[in-house]
Amino acid sequence: RVDSQPPQAFSALFDLQGDARAGELRLASALGQTLATVRWSTVGAELQQGGEIRRSGSLDELTTELTGAPLP
């Protein structure tokens, strides 16, 4: 759940690898289909969704752009 205006909620399976400095988060539907993959490192973050890749300076910046609110 994201506390934004309006509030948002998401349901997905996820696979998280890495730590705060570098890692990968794969989000999948309940049937296991990959919806998106987020990768981050000390040099930035990227979101791969379908055939598109979106890059940002940091994971916090990227998630705020995508959801409209910072994530914990």
All heavy atoms as TSV, in Angstrom:
chain	resi	resn	atom	element	x	y	z
A	1	ARG	N	N	0.854	-1.169	0.000
A	1	ARG	CA	C	0.000	0.000	0.000
A	1	ARG	C	C	0.897	1.227	0.000
A	1	ARG	O	O	1.865	1.306	0.740
A	1	ARG	CB	C	-0.879	-0.013	1.238
A	1	ARG	CG	C	-1.801	1.159	1.274
A	1	ARG	CD	C	-2.883	0.968	2.312
A	1	ARG	NE	N	-3.791	2.071	2.155
A	1	ARG	CZ	C	-3.934	3.040	3.021
A	1	ARG	NH1	N	-3.275	3.020	4.148
A	1	ARG	NH2	N	-4.746	4.029	2.793
A	2	VAL	N	N	0.541	2.200	-0.839
A	2	VAL	CA	C	1.284	3.449	-0.933
A	2	VAL	C	C	0.382	4.572	-0.455
A	2	VAL	O	O	-0.727	4.743	-0.960
A	2	VAL	CB	C	1.732	3.734	-2.387
A	2	VAL	CG1	C	2.457	5.055	-2.472
A	2	VAL	CG2	C	2.591	2.597	-2.913
A	3	ASP	N	N	0.838	5.323	0.554
A	3	ASP	CA	C	0.055	6.445	1.068
A	3	ASP	C	C	0.301	7.661	0.192
A	3	ASP	O	O	1.215	8.447	0.423
A	3	ASP	CB	C	0.432	6.748	2.520
A	3	ASP	CG	C	-0.058	5.664	3.456
A	3	ASP	OD1	O	-1.125	5.087	3.181
A	3	ASP	OD2	O	0.621	5.392	4.449
A	4	SER	N	N	-0.486	7.778	-0.847
A	4	SER	CA	C	-0.408	8.909	-1.765
A	4	SER	C	C	-1.825	9.410	-1.981
A	4	SER	O	O	-2.770	8.880	-1.416
A	4	SER	CB	C	0.228	8.471	-3.084
A	4	SER	OG	O	-0.562	7.470	-3.700
A	5	GLN	N	N	-1.975	10.410	-2.783
A	5	GLN	CA	C	-3.311	10.922	-3.099
A	5	GLN	C	C	-3.639	10.614	-4.541
A	5	GLN	O	O	-2.992	11.148	-5.417
A	5	GLN	CB	C	-3.385	12.429	-2.852
A	5	GLN	CG	C	-3.430	12.795	-1.405
A	5	GLN	CD	C	-4.629	12.185	-0.701
A	5	GLN	OE1	O	-5.676	11.916	-1.290
A	5	GLN	NE2	N	-4.476	11.920	0.584
A	6	PRO	N	N	-4.568	9.777	-4.863
A	6	PRO	CA	C	-5.306	8.889	-3.950
A	6	PRO	C	C	-4.428	7.726	-3.506
A	6	PRO	O	O	-3.450	7.405	-4.173
A	6	PRO	CB	C	-6.472	8.404	-4.819
A	6	PRO	CG	C	-5.924	8.394	-6.207
A	6	PRO	CD	C	-4.976	9.562	-6.268
A	7	PRO	N	N	-4.773	7.075	-2.375
A	7	PRO	CA	C	-3.997	5.923	-1.918
A	7	PRO	C	C	-3.980	4.835	-2.995
A	7	PRO	O	O	-4.936	4.674	-3.741
A	7	PRO	CB	C	-4.746	5.444	-0.676
A	7	PRO	CG	C	-5.501	6.640	-0.213
A	7	PRO	CD	C	-5.857	7.391	-1.461
A	8	GLN	N	N	-2.870	4.093	-3.056
A	8	GLN	CA	C	-2.722	3.026	-4.041
A	8	GLN	C	C	-2.384	1.722	-3.331
A	8	GLN	O	O	-1.744	1.736	-2.290
A	8	GLN	CB	C	-1.591	3.351	-5.009
A	8	GLN	CG	C	-1.772	4.652	-5.757
A	8	GLN	CD	C	-0.545	4.974	-6.588
A	8	GLN	OE1	O	-0.147	4.184	-7.426
A	8	GLN	NE2	N	0.066	6.113	-6.329
A	9	ALA	N	N	-2.802	0.624	-3.925
A	9	ALA	CA	C	-2.453	-0.692	-3.397
A	9	ALA	C	C	-2.092	-1.598	-4.568
A	9	ALA	O	O	-2.663	-1.485	-5.646
A	9	ALA	CB	C	-3.624	-1.281	-2.618
A	10	PHE	N	N	-1.121	-2.472	-4.350
A	10	PHE	CA	C	-0.653	-3.379	-5.380
A	10	PHE	C	C	-0.556	-4.782	-4.802
A	10	PHE	O	O	-0.201	-4.944	-3.638
A	10	PHE	CB	C	0.745	-2.974	-5.875
A	10	PHE	CG	C	0.828	-1.565	-6.382
A	10	PHE	CD1	C	1.210	-0.538	-5.535
A	10	PHE	CD2	C	0.527	-1.262	-7.697
A	10	PHE	CE1	C	1.291	0.768	-5.985
A	10	PHE	CE2	C	0.612	0.031	-8.161
A	10	PHE	CZ	C	0.988	1.048	-7.307
A	11	SER	N	N	-0.826	-5.775	-5.620
A	11	SER	CA	C	-0.608	-7.169	-5.235
A	11	SER	C	C	0.272	-7.811	-6.289
A	11	SER	O	O	-0.017	-7.712	-7.485
A	11	SER	CB	C	-1.932	-7.924	-5.157
A	11	SER	OG	O	-2.727	-7.416	-4.126
A	12	ALA	N	N	1.363	-8.424	-5.857
A	12	ALA	CA	C	2.278	-9.081	-6.788
A	12	ALA	C	C	3.176	-10.031	-6.027
A	12	ALA	O	O	3.390	-9.883	-4.820
A	12	ALA	CB	C	3.117	-8.049	-7.527
A	13	LEU	N	N	3.696	-11.011	-6.738
A	13	LEU	CA	C	4.750	-11.858	-6.204
A	13	LEU	C	C	6.057	-11.129	-6.442
A	13	LEU	O	O	6.169	-10.351	-7.392
A	13	LEU	CB	C	4.768	-13.198	-6.936
A	13	LEU	CG	C	3.469	-14.002	-6.908
A	13	LEU	CD1	C	3.584	-15.204	-7.833
A	13	LEU	CD2	C	3.158	-14.441	-5.491
A	14	PHE	N	N	7.055	-11.356	-5.605
A	14	PHE	CA	C	8.318	-10.679	-5.852
A	14	PHE	C	C	9.497	-11.564	-5.472
A	14	PHE	O	O	9.382	-12.459	-4.636
A	14	PHE	CB	C	8.398	-9.339	-5.115
A	14	PHE	CG	C	8.457	-9.452	-3.624
A	14	PHE	CD1	C	9.676	-9.511	-2.968
A	14	PHE	CD2	C	7.299	-9.481	-2.873
A	14	PHE	CE1	C	9.733	-9.607	-1.590
A	14	PHE	CE2	C	7.346	-9.574	-1.497
A	14	PHE	CZ	C	8.563	-9.641	-0.853
A	15	ASP	N	N	10.620	-11.317	-6.129
A	15	ASP	CA	C	11.889	-11.972	-5.833
A	15	ASP	C	C	12.900	-10.862	-5.632
A	15	ASP	O	O	13.150	-10.075	-6.552
A	15	ASP	CB	C	12.294	-12.877	-6.998
A	15	ASP	CG	C	13.610	-13.590	-6.750
A	15	ASP	OD1	O	13.909	-13.901	-5.573
A	15	ASP	OD2	O	14.347	-13.838	-7.720
A	16	LEU	N	N	13.452	-10.752	-4.437
A	16	LEU	CA	C	14.370	-9.679	-4.083
A	16	LEU	C	C	15.747	-10.268	-3.813
A	16	LEU	O	O	15.887	-11.207	-3.033
A	16	LEU	CB	C	13.865	-8.954	-2.835
A	16	LEU	CG	C	14.746	-7.860	-2.252
A	16	LEU	CD1	C	14.929	-6.721	-3.253
A	16	LEU	CD2	C	14.141	-7.342	-0.953
A	17	GLN	N	N	16.768	-9.705	-4.485
A	17	GLN	CA	C	18.149	-10.136	-4.291
A	17	GLN	C	C	19.014	-8.904	-4.115
A	17	GLN	O	O	18.751	-7.874	-4.723
A	17	GLN	CB	C	18.639	-10.921	-5.498
A	17	GLN	CG	C	17.845	-12.173	-5.771
A	17	GLN	CD	C	18.326	-12.880	-7.021
A	17	GLN	OE1	O	19.477	-12.759	-7.407
A	17	GLN	NE2	N	17.428	-13.614	-7.651
A	18	GLY	N	N	20.053	-9.011	-3.292
A	18	GLY	CA	C	20.978	-7.905	-3.113
A	18	GLY	C	C	20.815	-7.226	-1.785
A	18	GLY	O	O	20.264	-7.772	-0.841
A	19	ASP	N	N	21.296	-5.966	-1.728
A	19	ASP	CA	C	21.224	-5.176	-0.507
A	19	ASP	C	C	20.963	-3.720	-0.879
A	19	ASP	O	O	20.626	-3.421	-2.018
A	19	ASP	CB	C	22.500	-5.330	0.322
A	19	ASP	CG	C	23.766	-4.928	-0.427
A	19	ASP	OD1	O	23.686	-4.085	-1.349
A	19	ASP	OD2	O	24.841	-5.441	-0.088
A	20	ALA	N	N	21.122	-2.825	0.067
A	20	ALA	CA	C	20.816	-1.410	-0.176
A	20	ALA	C	C	21.722	-0.790	-1.241
A	20	ALA	O	O	21.330	0.148	-1.918
A	20	ALA	CB	C	20.924	-0.622	1.128
A	21	ARG	N	N	22.919	-1.323	-1.419
A	21	ARG	CA	C	23.854	-0.754	-2.401
A	21	ARG	C	C	23.601	-1.229	-3.820
A	21	ARG	O	O	23.756	-0.463	-4.773
A	21	ARG	CB	C	25.287	-1.075	-2.002
A	21	ARG	CG	C	25.734	-0.345	-0.751
A	21	ARG	CD	C	27.054	-0.836	-0.339
A	21	ARG	NE	N	26.840	-2.266	-0.014
A	21	ARG	CZ	C	27.686	-3.039	0.584
A	21	ARG	NH1	N	28.856	-2.594	0.921
A	21	ARG	NH2	N	27.411	-4.289	0.863
A	22	ALA	N	N	23.228	-2.503	-3.995
A	22	ALA	CA	C	23.021	-3.056	-5.334
A	22	ALA	C	C	22.110	-4.262	-5.240
A	22	ALA	O	O	22.202	-5.052	-4.295
A	22	ALA	CB	C	24.344	-3.452	-5.966
A	23	GLY	N	N	21.213	-4.392	-6.217
A	23	GLY	CA	C	20.323	-5.540	-6.187
A	23	GLY	C	C	19.330	-5.534	-7.319
A	23	GLY	O	O	19.407	-4.731	-8.254
A	24	GLU	N	N	18.380	-6.455	-7.187
A	24	GLU	CA	C	17.345	-6.612	-8.205
A	24	GLU	C	C	16.052	-7.031	-7.534
A	24	GLU	O	O	16.058	-7.852	-6.613
A	24	GLU	CB	C	17.782	-7.674	-9.216
A	24	GLU	CG	C	16.750	-7.937	-10.289
A	24	GLU	CD	C	17.210	-8.979	-11.287
A	24	GLU	OE1	O	18.081	-8.655	-12.117
A	24	GLU	OE2	O	16.707	-10.117	-11.219
A	25	LEU	N	N	14.959	-6.481	-7.999
A	25	LEU	CA	C	13.623	-6.831	-7.540
A	25	LEU	C	C	12.798	-7.191	-8.759
A	25	LEU	O	O	12.668	-6.380	-9.673
A	25	LEU	CB	C	12.971	-5.659	-6.800
A	25	LEU	CG	C	11.497	-5.821	-6.435
A	25	LEU	CD1	C	11.312	-6.949	-5.422
A	25	LEU	CD2	C	10.940	-4.511	-5.900
A	26	ARG	N	N	12.289	-8.431	-8.790
A	26	ARG	CA	C	11.444	-8.864	-9.891
A	26	ARG	C	C	10.024	-8.981	-9.384
A	26	ARG	O	O	9.756	-9.665	-8.397
A	26	ARG	CB	C	11.907	-10.209	-10.441
A	26	ARG	CG	C	11.137	-10.648	-11.676
A	26	ARG	CD	C	11.633	-11.977	-12.195
A	26	ARG	NE	N	11.291	-13.089	-11.322
A	26	ARG	CZ	C	10.135	-13.751	-11.362
A	26	ARG	NH1	N	9.190	-13.414	-12.214
A	26	ARG	NH2	N	9.919	-14.750	-10.532
A	27	LEU	N	N	9.084	-8.283	-10.032
A	27	LEU	CA	C	7.671	-8.350	-9.684
A	27	LEU	C	C	6.967	-9.239	-10.698
A	27	LEU	O	O	7.193	-9.106	-11.909
A	27	LEU	CB	C	7.043	-6.961	-9.709
A	27	LEU	CG	C	7.632	-5.944	-8.742
A	27	LEU	CD1	C	7.006	-4.580	-8.971
A	27	LEU	CD2	C	7.424	-6.393	-7.311
A	28	ALA	N	N	6.099	-10.127	-10.209
A	28	ALA	CA	C	5.406	-11.051	-11.091
A	28	ALA	C	C	3.928	-11.118	-10.729
A	28	ALA	O	O	3.542	-10.863	-9.584
A	28	ALA	CB	C	6.030	-12.444	-10.985
A	29	SER	N	N	3.125	-11.482	-11.711
A	29	SER	CA	C	1.693	-11.660	-11.476
A	29	SER	C	C	1.477	-12.926	-10.658
A	29	SER	O	O	2.406	-13.718	-10.445
A	29	SER	CB	C	0.953	-11.782	-12.811
A	29	SER	OG	O	1.283	-13.016	-13.436
A	30	ALA	N	N	0.254	-13.140	-10.218
A	30	ALA	CA	C	-0.071	-14.335	-9.440
A	30	ALA	C	C	0.197	-15.607	-10.233
A	30	ALA	O	O	0.411	-16.674	-9.666
A	30	ALA	CB	C	-1.525	-14.285	-8.995
A	31	LEU	N	N	0.220	-15.515	-11.566
A	31	LEU	CA	C	0.494	-16.673	-12.420
A	31	LEU	C	C	1.978	-16.825	-12.740
A	31	LEU	O	O	2.369	-17.725	-13.474
A	31	LEU	CB	C	-0.310	-16.566	-13.722
A	31	LEU	CG	C	-1.830	-16.537	-13.541
A	31	LEU	CD1	C	-2.524	-16.317	-14.873
A	31	LEU	CD2	C	-2.318	-17.816	-12.880
A	32	GLY	N	N	2.821	-15.922	-12.214
A	32	GLY	CA	C	4.259	-16.028	-12.402
A	32	GLY	C	C	4.826	-15.253	-13.576
A	32	GLY	O	O	6.022	-15.297	-13.826
A	33	GLN	N	N	3.999	-14.539	-14.319
A	33	GLN	CA	C	4.477	-13.735	-15.445
A	33	GLN	C	C	5.198	-12.494	-14.917
A	33	GLN	O	O	4.666	-11.766	-14.080
A	33	GLN	CB	C	3.313	-13.313	-16.327
A	33	GLN	CG	C	3.724	-12.443	-17.489
A	33	GLN	CD	C	2.533	-11.952	-18.295
A	33	GLN	OE1	O	1.388	-12.062	-17.876
A	33	GLN	NE2	N	2.800	-11.381	-19.445
A	34	THR	N	N	6.425	-12.249	-15.402
A	34	THR	CA	C	7.188	-11.079	-14.959
A	34	THR	C	C	6.496	-9.808	-15.414
A	34	THR	O	O	6.215	-9.629	-16.597
A	34	THR	CB	C	8.630	-11.121	-15.494
A	34	THR	OG1	O	9.281	-12.285	-14.971
A	34	THR	CG2	C	9.405	-9.884	-15.081
A	35	LEU	N	N	6.193	-8.933	-14.463
A	35	LEU	CA	C	5.561	-7.647	-14.764
A	35	LEU	C	C	6.606	-6.555	-14.922
A	35	LEU	O	O	6.474	-5.681	-15.768
A	35	LEU	CB	C	4.585	-7.265	-13.646
A	35	LEU	CG	C	3.472	-8.260	-13.368
A	35	LEU	CD1	C	2.706	-7.857	-12.114
A	35	LEU	CD2	C	2.540	-8.361	-14.568
A	36	ALA	N	N	7.639	-6.604	-14.080
A	36	ALA	CA	C	8.686	-5.586	-14.114
A	36	ALA	C	C	9.893	-6.075	-13.328
A	36	ALA	O	O	9.769	-6.897	-12.417
A	36	ALA	CB	C	8.184	-4.276	-13.515
A	37	THR	N	N	11.055	-5.555	-13.712
A	37	THR	CA	C	12.286	-5.828	-12.983
A	37	THR	C	C	12.964	-4.500	-12.687
A	37	THR	O	O	13.108	-3.667	-13.581
A	37	THR	CB	C	13.242	-6.715	-13.810
A	37	THR	OG1	O	12.568	-7.937	-14.140
A	37	THR	CG2	C	14.500	-7.033	-13.027
A	38	VAL	N	N	13.323	-4.301	-11.429
A	38	VAL	CA	C	14.039	-3.097	-11.011
A	38	VAL	C	C	15.436	-3.514	-10.581
A	38	VAL	O	O	15.593	-4.457	-9.795
A	38	VAL	CB	C	13.317	-2.387	-9.845
A	38	VAL	CG1	C	14.107	-1.172	-9.385
A	38	VAL	CG2	C	11.905	-2.010	-10.220
A	39	ARG	N	N	16.452	-2.825	-11.113
A	39	ARG	CA	C	17.840	-3.068	-10.725
A	39	ARG	C	C	18.422	-1.753	-10.205
A	39	ARG	O	O	18.114	-0.704	-10.751
A	39	ARG	CB	C	18.653	-3.547	-11.920
A	39	ARG	CG	C	18.234	-4.887	-12.434
A	39	ARG	CD	C	19.032	-5.279	-13.687
A	39	ARG	NE	N	18.490	-6.484	-14.268
A	39	ARG	CZ	C	17.533	-6.513	-15.189
A	39	ARG	NH1	N	17.030	-5.401	-15.653
A	39	ARG	NH2	N	17.080	-7.657	-15.646
A	40	TRP	N	N	19.264	-1.835	-9.175
A	40	TRP	CA	C	19.880	-0.625	-8.645
A	40	TRP	C	C	21.320	-0.908	-8.254
A	40	TRP	O	O	21.706	-2.033	-7.997
A	40	TRP	CB	C	19.102	-0.074	-7.456
A	40	TRP	CG	C	19.072	-0.989	-6.270
A	40	TRP	CD1	C	19.936	-0.980	-5.207
A	40	TRP	CD2	C	18.157	-2.051	-6.024
A	40	TRP	NE1	N	19.602	-1.965	-4.310
A	40	TRP	CE2	C	18.512	-2.650	-4.800
A	40	TRP	CE3	C	17.063	-2.568	-6.712
A	40	TRP	CZ2	C	17.818	-3.720	-4.260
A	40	TRP	CZ3	C	16.382	-3.636	-6.173
A	40	TRP	CH2	C	16.755	-4.187	-4.962
A	41	SER	N	N	22.093	0.162	-8.263
A	41	SER	CA	C	23.498	0.104	-7.839
A	41	SER	C	C	23.875	1.496	-7.357
A	41	SER	O	O	23.038	2.403	-7.335
A	41	SER	CB	C	24.401	-0.327	-8.993
A	41	SER	OG	O	24.458	0.695	-9.971
A	42	THR	N	N	25.130	1.686	-7.030
A	42	THR	CA	C	25.579	2.985	-6.544
A	42	THR	C	C	25.561	4.048	-7.639
A	42	THR	O	O	25.641	5.233	-7.340
A	42	THR	CB	C	26.998	2.886	-5.960
A	42	THR	OG1	O	27.863	2.338	-6.958
A	42	THR	CG2	C	27.017	1.996	-4.727
A	43	VAL	N	N	25.434	3.652	-8.900
A	43	VAL	CA	C	25.432	4.623	-10.000
A	43	VAL	C	C	24.029	4.956	-10.512
A	43	VAL	O	O	23.866	5.827	-11.345
A	43	VAL	CB	C	26.321	4.173	-11.183
A	43	VAL	CG1	C	27.767	4.105	-10.755
A	43	VAL	CG2	C	25.850	2.851	-11.737
A	44	GLY	N	N	22.991	4.282	-10.013
A	44	GLY	CA	C	21.634	4.601	-10.433
A	44	GLY	C	C	20.710	3.398	-10.361
A	44	GLY	O	O	21.053	2.361	-9.804
A	45	ALA	N	N	19.533	3.565	-10.953
A	45	ALA	CA	C	18.521	2.515	-10.936
A	45	ALA	C	C	17.827	2.476	-12.283
A	45	ALA	O	O	17.781	3.471	-13.009
A	45	ALA	CB	C	17.505	2.791	-9.828
A	46	GLU	N	N	17.270	1.288	-12.610
A	46	GLU	CA	C	16.519	1.171	-13.849
A	46	GLU	C	C	15.338	0.245	-13.656
A	46	GLU	O	O	15.373	-0.674	-12.844
A	46	GLU	CB	C	17.397	0.692	-15.006
A	46	GLU	CG	C	17.839	-0.742	-14.915
A	46	GLU	CD	C	18.639	-1.186	-16.128
A	46	GLU	OE1	O	19.302	-0.351	-16.767
A	46	GLU	OE2	O	18.604	-2.394	-16.426
A	47	LEU	N	N	14.301	0.516	-14.404
A	47	LEU	CA	C	13.094	-0.292	-14.423
A	47	LEU	C	C	12.961	-0.870	-15.818
A	47	LEU	O	O	12.972	-0.128	-16.806
A	47	LEU	CB	C	11.868	0.562	-14.105
A	47	LEU	CG	C	10.511	-0.081	-14.400
A	47	LEU	CD1	C	10.233	-1.228	-13.440
A	47	LEU	CD2	C	9.403	0.953	-14.337
A	48	GLN	N	N	12.848	-2.180	-15.902
A	48	GLN	CA	C	12.585	-2.836	-17.184
A	48	GLN	C	C	11.170	-3.371	-17.126
A	48	GLN	O	O	10.830	-4.169	-16.248
A	48	GLN	CB	C	13.571	-3.966	-17.430
A	48	GLN	CG	C	13.351	-4.643	-18.753
A	48	GLN	CD	C	14.385	-5.724	-19.023
A	48	GLN	OE1	O	15.303	-5.938	-18.247
A	48	GLN	NE2	N	14.227	-6.397	-20.131
A	49	GLN	N	N	10.344	-2.906	-18.041
A	49	GLN	CA	C	8.943	-3.306	-18.078
A	49	GLN	C	C	8.585	-3.544	-19.537
A	49	GLN	O	O	8.599	-2.607	-20.338
A	49	GLN	CB	C	8.079	-2.211	-17.464
A	49	GLN	CG	C	6.678	-2.617	-17.160
A	49	GLN	CD	C	5.963	-1.547	-16.353
A	49	GLN	OE1	O	6.333	-0.381	-16.365
A	49	GLN	NE2	N	4.931	-1.945	-15.656
A	50	GLY	N	N	8.313	-4.797	-19.865
A	50	GLY	CA	C	8.123	-5.135	-21.268
A	50	GLY	C	C	9.430	-4.890	-21.995
A	50	GLY	O	O	10.493	-5.236	-21.516
A	51	GLY	N	N	9.384	-4.234	-23.135
A	51	GLY	CA	C	10.589	-3.928	-23.884
A	51	GLY	C	C	11.182	-2.577	-23.552
A	51	GLY	O	O	12.146	-2.155	-24.181
A	52	GLU	N	N	10.614	-1.884	-22.585
A	52	GLU	CA	C	11.076	-0.532	-22.254
A	52	GLU	C	C	11.950	-0.531	-21.003
A	52	GLU	O	O	11.721	-1.277	-20.068
A	52	GLU	CB	C	9.884	0.386	-22.017
A	52	GLU	CG	C	9.028	0.576	-23.255
A	52	GLU	CD	C	7.860	1.508	-22.987
A	52	GLU	OE1	O	7.987	2.420	-22.142
A	52	GLU	OE2	O	6.826	1.313	-23.620
A	53	ILE	N	N	12.960	0.351	-21.008
A	53	ILE	CA	C	13.819	0.542	-19.840
A	53	ILE	C	C	13.783	2.013	-19.455
A	53	ILE	O	O	13.940	2.882	-20.301
A	53	ILE	CB	C	15.272	0.106	-20.132
A	53	ILE	CG1	C	15.316	-1.397	-20.410
A	53	ILE	CG2	C	16.179	0.467	-18.956
A	53	ILE	CD1	C	16.677	-1.920	-20.755
A	54	ARG	N	N	13.549	2.264	-18.185
A	54	ARG	CA	C	13.512	3.631	-17.644
A	54	ARG	C	C	14.625	3.751	-16.612
A	54	ARG	O	O	14.705	2.930	-15.696
A	54	ARG	CB	C	12.149	3.853	-17.000
A	54	ARG	CG	C	11.893	5.225	-16.534
A	54	ARG	CD	C	10.467	5.286	-16.042
A	54	ARG	NE	N	10.078	6.630	-15.772
A	54	ARG	CZ	C	8.843	6.996	-15.558
A	54	ARG	NH1	N	7.879	6.104	-15.591
A	54	ARG	NH2	N	8.561	8.233	-15.310
A	55	ARG	N	N	15.482	4.761	-16.751
A	55	ARG	CA	C	16.622	4.934	-15.846
A	55	ARG	C	C	16.448	6.185	-14.990
A	55	ARG	O	O	15.823	7.148	-15.413
A	55	ARG	CB	C	17.909	5.028	-16.655
A	55	ARG	CG	C	18.261	3.720	-17.315
A	55	ARG	CD	C	19.590	3.792	-18.056
A	55	ARG	NE	N	19.983	2.487	-18.557
A	55	ARG	CZ	C	19.556	1.967	-19.707
A	55	ARG	NH1	N	18.734	2.651	-20.478
A	55	ARG	NH2	N	19.957	0.772	-20.089
A	56	SER	N	N	17.055	6.141	-13.799
A	56	SER	CA	C	17.003	7.273	-12.887
A	56	SER	C	C	18.289	7.307	-12.067
A	56	SER	O	O	19.034	6.334	-12.028
A	56	SER	CB	C	15.787	7.129	-11.974
A	56	SER	OG	O	15.573	8.306	-11.250
A	57	GLY	N	N	18.514	8.422	-11.381
A	57	GLY	CA	C	19.738	8.600	-10.607
A	57	GLY	C	C	19.828	7.751	-9.364
A	57	GLY	O	O	20.910	7.465	-8.875
A	58	SER	N	N	18.675	7.324	-8.813
A	58	SER	CA	C	18.671	6.504	-7.607
A	58	SER	C	C	17.385	5.701	-7.538
A	58	SER	O	O	16.404	6.003	-8.229
A	58	SER	CB	C	18.785	7.372	-6.348
A	58	SER	OG	O	17.576	8.068	-6.133
A	59	LEU	N	N	17.361	4.698	-6.685
A	59	LEU	CA	C	16.161	3.891	-6.502
A	59	LEU	C	C	15.030	4.730	-5.911
A	59	LEU	O	O	13.880	4.623	-6.339
A	59	LEU	CB	C	16.472	2.685	-5.608
A	59	LEU	CG	C	15.345	1.692	-5.396
A	59	LEU	CD1	C	14.810	1.155	-6.722
A	59	LEU	CD2	C	15.805	0.564	-4.500
A	60	ASP	N	N	15.339	5.599	-4.948
A	60	ASP	CA	C	14.320	6.468	-4.350
A	60	ASP	C	C	13.686	7.373	-5.406
A	60	ASP	O	O	12.466	7.552	-5.438
A	60	ASP	CB	C	14.908	7.324	-3.228
A	60	ASP	CG	C	15.199	6.519	-1.972
A	60	ASP	OD1	O	14.609	5.431	-1.808
A	60	ASP	OD2	O	16.016	6.977	-1.171
A	61	GLU	N	N	14.516	7.949	-6.264
A	61	GLU	CA	C	14.028	8.813	-7.335
A	61	GLU	C	C	13.113	8.043	-8.283
A	61	GLU	O	O	12.044	8.517	-8.660
A	61	GLU	CB	C	15.239	9.319	-8.135
A	61	GLU	CG	C	15.281	10.789	-8.406
A	61	GLU	CD	C	16.601	11.143	-9.090
A	61	GLU	OE1	O	16.724	10.886	-10.305
A	61	GLU	OE2	O	17.497	11.668	-8.404
A	62	LEU	N	N	13.520	6.850	-8.650
A	62	LEU	CA	C	12.757	6.027	-9.583
A	62	LEU	C	C	11.407	5.628	-9.003
A	62	LEU	O	O	10.376	5.772	-9.656
A	62	LEU	CB	C	13.561	4.783	-9.961
A	62	LEU	CG	C	12.908	3.838	-10.963
A	62	LEU	CD1	C	12.705	4.517	-12.305
A	62	LEU	CD2	C	13.748	2.587	-11.128
A	63	THR	N	N	11.379	5.159	-7.756
A	63	THR	CA	C	10.107	4.735	-7.170
A	63	THR	C	C	9.171	5.919	-6.948
A	63	THR	O	O	7.962	5.789	-7.109
A	63	THR	CB	C	10.316	3.960	-5.854
A	63	THR	OG1	O	11.066	4.758	-4.944
A	63	THR	CG2	C	11.026	2.646	-6.102
A	64	THR	N	N	9.705	7.078	-6.625
A	64	THR	CA	C	8.860	8.266	-6.465
A	64	THR	C	C	8.267	8.677	-7.805
A	64	THR	O	O	7.081	9.024	-7.883
A	64	THR	CB	C	9.660	9.429	-5.851
A	64	THR	OG1	O	10.146	9.014	-4.563
A	64	THR	CG2	C	8.797	10.668	-5.684
A	65	GLU	N	N	9.064	8.618	-8.872
A	65	GLU	CA	C	8.548	8.918	-10.215
A	65	GLU	C	C	7.413	7.966	-10.583
A	65	GLU	O	O	6.405	8.395	-11.151
A	65	GLU	CB	C	9.648	8.742	-11.267
A	65	GLU	CG	C	10.640	9.849	-11.366
A	65	GLU	CD	C	11.727	9.515	-12.386
A	65	GLU	OE1	O	11.431	8.836	-13.387
A	65	GLU	OE2	O	12.878	9.918	-12.164
A	66	LEU	N	N	7.567	6.703	-10.269
A	66	LEU	CA	C	6.599	5.692	-10.677
A	66	LEU	C	C	5.315	5.704	-9.854
A	66	LEU	O	O	4.234	5.504	-10.383
A	66	LEU	CB	C	7.238	4.306	-10.602
A	66	LEU	CG	C	8.374	4.050	-11.560
A	66	LEU	CD1	C	9.066	2.743	-11.239
A	66	LEU	CD2	C	7.882	4.049	-12.999
A	67	THR	N	N	5.432	5.937	-8.547
A	67	THR	CA	C	4.266	5.832	-7.674
A	67	THR	C	C	3.689	7.169	-7.249
A	67	THR	O	O	2.585	7.232	-6.735
A	67	THR	CB	C	4.608	5.035	-6.400
A	67	THR	OG1	O	5.574	5.761	-5.645
A	67	THR	CG2	C	5.134	3.650	-6.730
A	68	GLY	N	N	4.474	8.246	-7.406
A	68	GLY	CA	C	4.014	9.542	-6.962
A	68	GLY	C	C	4.273	9.797	-5.488
A	68	GLY	O	O	3.908	10.829	-4.949
A	69	ALA	N	N	4.895	8.823	-4.803
A	69	ALA	CA	C	5.188	8.960	-3.376
A	69	ALA	C	C	6.436	8.153	-3.049
A	69	ALA	O	O	6.687	7.131	-3.680
A	69	ALA	CB	C	4.023	8.461	-2.532
A	70	PRO	N	N	7.244	8.607	-2.087
A	70	PRO	CA	C	8.415	7.824	-1.690
A	70	PRO	C	C	7.965	6.515	-1.026
A	70	PRO	O	O	6.960	6.486	-0.317
A	70	PRO	CB	C	9.146	8.718	-0.706
A	70	PRO	CG	C	8.166	9.740	-0.281
A	70	PRO	CD	C	7.120	9.835	-1.346
A	71	LEU	N	N	8.699	5.446	-1.286
A	71	LEU	CA	C	8.394	4.150	-0.665
A	71	LEU	C	C	9.330	3.910	0.510
A	71	LEU	O	O	10.484	4.341	0.470
A	71	LEU	CB	C	8.553	3.023	-1.679
A	71	LEU	CG	C	7.637	3.088	-2.894
A	71	LEU	CD1	C	7.925	1.924	-3.837
A	71	LEU	CD2	C	6.174	3.071	-2.488
A	72	PRO	N	N	8.852	3.208	1.538
A	72	PRO	CA	C	9.713	2.935	2.689
A	72	PRO	C	C	10.817	1.940	2.353
A	72	PRO	O	O	10.726	1.190	1.437
A	72	PRO	CB	C	8.748	2.348	3.718
A	72	PRO	CG	C	7.535	1.941	2.984
A	72	PRO	CD	C	7.534	2.700	1.697
